[in-house]
Amino acid sequence: MYRFLLTPRWWGINLFVVLAIPFCVFMGSWQLGRFEDRVENHRAAEEQVASAKKEAPRPLDALLPVTKETSGKQVTARGRYDEQLLVPDRELDGRPGTYVLALLRTDGGKALPVVRGWLPGTPDPADVPAPPAGEVSVSGALQASETPGNNGVSARGGLPKGQTAAISAASLVNLVPYDVYDAFVTLNRGDSGMKAVPATAPGGTGLDLKAFQNLGYTAEWFAFVGFVVFMWFRLLRRELEFARDAELGLLPDDEQPQEPERREDRDQVAVSRPVQ
């Protein structure tokens, strides 16, 4: 009954199954490894941010440009506060709110975006505490410019005057008449009673969309293993049922397996055929 497994058709099916299963297992394991690497990188980045907070602050220019190694490091800068902006749609501890962003004009003329703190809801700009006057020295965690549309950063436009969706040089340079550093700083202590905004892990090290794509691909590859095994058993079962029905004579005449014609029968037909 199992002789059909030796036919060329089933040789091809079995070869496909034998090759497909280990390939899918390998690809699924590779995608899972990629996800685990991203989780480990995220954990290491968070530990880096936490440990960097205990370090002595260094001058801003010594840590620029921002990299994965310098992101979260403590920096210090001096200057005078100029423009102040609100950054809406920012959550902190699960609550919606707004960042208060002030531009610190340094001696070099460029402005450093400084997140002074966080306020709940959507505050009236008139009620937001004004930045300190005169020359000030700030210390906080260095952060790379945000990319709109990534890591929860809003990409919407049409905001009222005095607001920005992303803390980035590309966005701020259109709002102020001077150059802006391609980085920003979050104060370690909230200014004027505002809540401090904690530093985040460097970009590309978090549990972002790519990480969960790896996890989704892992599930897909292992699901395909199950699908291949299921289809093989289903084809085997259909073939066995077909063979059983053929033995019992339950198949229609046009589906009955054809027996090979014996040589003696062909010779007999040839002898009995009249000569033309």
C-alpha positions as CSV (number, residue, x, y, z in Angstrom):
1,M,0.0,0.0,0.0
2,Y,3.0,2.3,0.6
3,R,4.6,1.6,-2.7
4,F,3.5,5.0,-4.0
5,L,6.2,6.6,-1.8
6,L,8.8,5.3,-4.2
7,T,7.2,7.1,-7.2
8,P,9.0,10.1,-8.7
9,R,6.2,12.4,-7.5
10,W,6.6,11.4,-3.9
11,W,10.4,11.5,-4.2
12,G,10.0,15.1,-5.0
13,I,7.6,15.8,-2.2
14,N,9.8,14.0,0.4
15,L,12.9,15.9,-0.8
16,F,11.1,19.2,-0.5
17,V,10.0,18.4,3.1
18,V,13.4,17.2,4.1
19,L,15.0,20.4,2.9
20,A,12.3,22.8,3.9
21,I,12.0,21.9,7.6
22,P,15.6,22.5,8.6
23,F,15.8,25.6,6.4
24,C,12.7,27.1,8.2
25,V,14.0,26.1,11.6
26,F,17.3,27.8,10.8
27,M,15.7,31.0,9.6
28,G,13.3,31.1,12.5
29,S,16.2,30.6,14.9
30,W,18.2,33.3,13.2
31,Q,15.3,35.8,13.4
32,L,14.9,34.9,17.1
33,G,18.6,35.5,17.7
34,R,18.2,38.9,16.0
35,F,15.4,39.8,18.4
36,E,17.3,38.6,21.4
37,D,20.3,40.7,20.3
38,R,18.1,43.8,20.1
39,V,16.7,43.1,23.6
40,E,20.3,42.7,24.9
41,N,21.4,46.0,23.2
42,H,18.4,47.8,24.7
43,R,19.2,46.5,28.1
44,A,22.9,47.5,27.7
45,A,21.8,51.0,26.4
46,E,19.6,51.6,29.4
47,E,22.3,50.5,31.8
48,Q,24.7,52.9,30.0
49,V,22.2,55.8,30.5
50,A,21.8,55.0,34.2
51,S,25.6,54.7,34.8
52,A,26.3,57.9,32.7
53,K,24.1,59.9,35.1
54,K,26.7,59.2,37.9
55,E,29.6,60.5,35.8
56,A,30.9,64.1,36.0
57,P,29.6,66.3,33.3
58,R,31.9,67.2,30.4
59,P,31.9,70.1,28.0
60,L,29.3,69.9,25.3
61,D,31.8,70.2,22.4
62,A,33.8,67.3,23.7
63,L,31.0,64.8,23.2
64,L,29.7,65.9,19.8
65,P,28.6,64.5,17.4
66,V,26.2,62.3,19.4
67,T,26.8,58.6,18.9
68,K,25.6,55.5,20.7
69,E,28.6,55.7,23.0
70,T,28.0,59.4,23.9
71,S,24.2,59.4,24.0
72,G,23.1,59.8,27.6
73,K,26.4,61.2,28.8
74,Q,26.4,64.1,31.2
75,V,27.3,67.4,29.6
76,T,27.5,71.0,30.7
77,A,27.1,74.2,28.7
78,R,26.9,77.9,29.4
79,G,24.8,80.6,27.6
80,R,21.7,82.6,27.7
81,Y,18.2,81.3,27.2
82,D,16.4,82.8,24.1
83,E,13.3,81.3,22.5
84,Q,11.1,78.9,24.4
85,L,8.8,76.3,22.7
86,L,6.3,73.6,23.7
87,V,6.6,70.1,22.5
88,P,3.1,68.5,22.8
89,D,1.9,64.9,22.8
90,R,4.7,63.7,25.2
91,E,4.0,61.0,27.8
92,L,5.7,60.7,31.1
93,D,4.9,57.8,33.5
94,G,2.0,56.9,31.3
95,R,0.4,60.4,31.5
96,P,0.0,62.7,28.5
97,G,1.7,66.0,28.7
98,T,4.1,68.6,27.1
99,Y,7.8,69.1,27.1
100,V,9.1,72.7,27.8
101,L,12.0,73.3,25.4
102,A,14.2,76.4,25.6
103,L,17.1,77.3,23.3
104,L,20.3,78.2,25.0
105,R,22.5,80.6,23.0
106,T,26.1,79.6,23.6
107,D,29.1,81.8,23.2
108,G,29.7,80.3,19.8
109,G,26.4,81.7,18.5
110,K,24.7,78.3,18.0
111,A,21.7,77.3,20.2
112,L,21.5,74.2,22.3
113,P,17.9,72.8,22.7
114,V,17.3,72.2,26.4
115,V,14.3,70.3,27.8
116,R,13.6,72.2,31.0
117,G,10.9,69.8,32.1
118,W,7.5,68.3,31.6
119,L,4.1,69.6,32.3
120,P,0.8,67.6,32.3
121,G,-1.8,68.1,29.6
122,T,-1.7,71.0,27.2
123,P,-0.6,74.0,29.2
124,D,-1.3,77.6,28.2
125,P,2.0,79.1,27.0
126,A,1.3,82.1,29.2
127,D,1.3,79.8,32.3
128,V,4.5,78.1,31.5
129,P,7.4,79.3,33.7
130,A,9.8,81.5,31.8
131,P,13.5,80.5,31.5
132,P,16.0,82.1,33.8
133,A,17.4,85.5,32.6
134,G,21.1,86.2,32.2
135,E,23.9,83.8,31.7
136,V,23.3,80.3,33.1
137,S,25.1,77.0,33.3
138,V,23.1,73.9,32.5
139,S,23.9,70.2,33.1
140,G,22.0,67.3,31.8
141,A,22.0,64.2,29.6
142,L,23.1,64.5,26.0
143,Q,20.6,63.2,23.4
144,A,20.6,62.8,19.7
145,S,18.1,64.9,17.6
146,E,14.8,63.1,17.3
147,T,13.5,61.7,14.0
148,P,9.8,62.5,13.4
149,G,7.7,59.3,13.0
150,N,10.2,57.1,15.1
151,N,10.0,56.1,18.7
152,G,6.7,57.8,19.3
153,V,7.9,61.2,18.0
154,S,5.0,62.9,16.3
155,A,5.4,63.8,12.6
156,R,2.3,66.0,12.4
157,G,2.6,69.6,11.1
158,G,0.4,72.6,11.3
159,L,1.1,73.2,15.0
160,P,0.4,76.6,16.5
161,K,3.2,79.2,16.8
162,G,5.6,78.4,19.6
163,Q,5.2,74.6,19.3
164,T,7.3,71.9,17.6
165,A,6.6,68.3,17.1
166,A,10.2,67.0,17.2
167,I,13.3,68.2,19.0
168,S,15.6,68.2,16.0
169,A,17.9,70.7,14.3
170,A,16.0,70.1,11.1
171,S,12.8,71.2,12.7
172,L,14.0,74.0,14.9
173,V,16.1,75.7,12.2
174,N,12.9,76.7,10.5
175,L,11.6,78.3,13.7
176,V,14.6,80.4,14.8
177,P,17.0,82.7,13.0
178,Y,20.2,81.1,14.2
179,D,22.0,77.8,13.9
180,V,21.0,74.9,16.2
181,Y,23.1,72.1,17.5
182,D,22.2,68.6,16.1
183,A,21.6,67.4,19.7
184,F,19.7,68.4,22.8
185,V,20.0,68.1,26.6
186,T,17.5,67.1,29.2
187,L,18.1,68.7,32.6
188,N,18.7,66.3,35.5
189,R,16.3,68.3,37.6
190,G,13.2,69.9,36.3
191,D,13.4,73.7,36.1
192,S,10.9,75.9,38.0
193,G,9.0,73.0,39.6
194,M,8.5,71.1,36.4
195,K,9.1,67.3,36.3
196,A,12.5,66.2,34.9
197,V,12.4,64.3,31.6
198,P,14.6,61.2,31.9
199,A,17.2,60.4,29.1
200,T,16.3,57.7,26.7
201,A,18.4,55.0,25.1
202,P,20.3,55.8,21.9
203,G,18.4,55.4,18.7
204,G,18.6,51.9,17.1
205,T,19.0,50.2,20.4
206,G,15.4,50.1,21.7
207,L,12.6,47.6,21.3
208,D,11.4,49.4,18.1
209,L,9.4,48.2,15.1
210,K,12.4,46.4,13.7
211,A,12.8,44.3,16.8
212,F,9.1,43.2,16.8
213,Q,9.4,42.5,13.0
214,N,12.2,40.0,13.9
215,L,9.9,38.4,16.4
216,G,7.0,38.3,13.9
217,Y,9.3,36.7,11.3
218,T,10.4,34.1,13.9
219,A,6.7,33.1,14.4
220,E,6.2,32.9,10.6
221,W,9.1,30.6,9.9
222,F,8.2,28.2,12.7
223,A,4.5,28.3,11.6
224,F,5.7,27.3,8.1
225,V,7.4,24.2,9.6
226,G,4.0,23.2,11.0
227,F,2.3,23.9,7.7
228,V,4.8,21.7,5.7
229,V,4.4,18.8,8.1
230,F,0.6,19.2,8.1
231,M,0.4,19.2,4.3
232,W,2.8,16.2,4.0
233,F,0.5,14.1,6.3
234,R,-2.6,15.3,4.5
235,L,-1.2,14.3,1.1
236,L,-0.1,10.9,2.6
237,R,-3.6,10.3,4.0
238,R,-5.2,11.1,0.6
239,E,-2.8,8.8,-1.2
240,L,-3.6,6.0,1.3
241,E,-7.3,6.5,1.0
242,F,-7.0,6.4,-2.8
243,A,-5.0,3.2,-2.7
244,R,-7.5,1.6,-0.3
245,D,-10.5,2.6,-2.5
246,A,-8.7,1.2,-5.5
247,E,-8.2,-2.2,-3.8
248,L,-11.9,-2.3,-2.8
249,G,-13.0,-1.3,-6.4
250,L,-14.7,1.9,-5.1
251,L,-13.1,4.2,-7.7
252,P,-14.9,5.2,-10.9
253,D,-13.7,3.4,-14.0
254,D,-11.9,6.5,-15.3
255,E,-9.9,6.7,-12.0
256,Q,-9.0,3.0,-11.8
257,P,-5.3,2.4,-11.9
258,Q,-4.3,1.0,-15.2
259,E,-2.7,-2.4,-15.2
260,P,0.3,-2.8,-17.6
261,E,-0.7,-4.9,-20.7
262,R,0.9,-8.3,-20.7
263,R,3.1,-9.3,-23.6
264,E,1.1,-12.5,-24.2
265,D,-2.1,-10.5,-24.6
266,R,-0.4,-8.2,-27.2
267,D,0.8,-11.2,-29.1
268,Q,-2.6,-12.8,-29.1
269,V,-4.2,-9.7,-30.4
270,A,-1.6,-9.4,-33.2
271,V,-2.2,-13.1,-34.3
272,S,-6.0,-12.7,-34.3
273,R,-5.8,-9.4,-36.3
274,P,-6.8,-10.1,-40.0
275,V,-4.1,-9.4,-42.6
276,Q,-5.0,-6.4,-44.8
